[in-house]
Amino acid sequence: MYIAKVVGNVVATKKNDTLLGSKLMIVQPVNSSLENDGQEEVAADFVGAGIGEYVLVGSGSSVRVEEERKRSTIDLAIIGIIDDVVR
């Protein structure tokens, strides 16, 4: 799991059936000071995040634990919206 900033969204009119209904967002990993720290990636949005928000991102099979997502092609997902970072 890591912190990222939502920097855009992806519109795909044709996609794998397991992605139907999923909102796809572009996320930019950031460090604990909220400074850019990696390449942009595409993540499925499970929580309704918006552009400009800082989010928690999970990856791999752990983002597919719910029954309806077990067979999906999702490998990266926004799993939380960050309200504050306290160091």
C-alpha positions in Angstrom: 0.0 0.0 0.0 1.2 3.5 -0.7 0.1 7.1 -0.9 -0.6 8.7 -4.2 -2.3 11.8 -5.7 -5.1 11.4 -8.2 -4.0 13.4 -11.2 -6.5 12.4 -13.9 -9.0 9.8 -15.1 -9.2 7.3 -18.0 -12.1 6.9 -20.3 -12.2 3.5 -22.0 -15.3 2.7 -24.1 -14.0 -0.9 -24.8 -12.5 -2.8 -21.9 -12.5 -6.3 -20.3 -15.9 -7.3 -19.0 -14.5 -7.5 -15.5 -13.8 -3.8 -15.6 -17.3 -2.8 -16.5 -18.6 -0.3 -13.9 -15.1 0.5 -12.6 -13.9 4.1 -12.6 -10.3 4.3 -13.7 -8.1 7.0 -12.3 -4.5 8.1 -13.0 -2.5 8.2 -9.7 1.0 9.7 -9.0 2.8 8.1 -6.1 4.1 10.6 -3.5 6.4 10.4 -0.5 5.4 11.2 3.1 6.0 14.9 2.3 3.4 14.6 -0.5 6.0 15.2 -3.1 6.0 13.3 -6.4 7.8 10.0 -6.0 7.3 7.7 -9.0 5.6 7.2 -12.4 1.9 7.7 -13.0 -0.2 4.5 -13.0 -3.9 3.6 -13.6 -5.9 2.3 -10.7 -9.5 1.2 -10.3 -11.3 3.5 -7.9 -13.2 1.6 -5.2 -14.0 4.7 -3.0 -15.1 7.6 -5.2 -11.9 9.6 -5.2 -11.6 12.8 -7.3 -8.8 14.5 -9.1 -6.5 16.4 -6.7 -7.2 14.1 -3.7 -4.5 12.1 -1.9 -5.4 8.4 -1.7 -4.2 5.0 -0.4 -3.4 2.6 -3.2 -3.3 -1.2 -2.9 -1.9 -3.6 -5.4 -2.0 -7.3 -6.4 -4.4 -10.0 -5.3 -5.2 -8.1 -2.1 -7.4 -5.6 -4.0 -9.5 -8.5 -5.3 -10.7 -10.1 -2.1 -14.4 -9.3 -2.4 -16.4 -12.0 -4.1 -17.4 -9.9 -7.1 -13.8 -8.9 -7.8 -12.0 -12.2 -7.4 -11.8 -12.8 -11.2 -11.3 -9.2 -12.3 -8.3 -8.0 -14.1 -7.6 -5.3 -11.5 -4.1 -5.1 -10.2 -4.1 -1.6 -8.7 -6.9 0.0 -6.7 -7.7 3.2 -4.8 -8.8 1.8 -1.4 -9.0 5.0 0.7 -9.1 8.8 0.6 -6.6 10.5 2.9 -7.9 13.3 5.1 -4.6 14.2 6.8 -1.0 13.0 7.1 0.6 13.5 10.5 4.3 12.9 11.0 
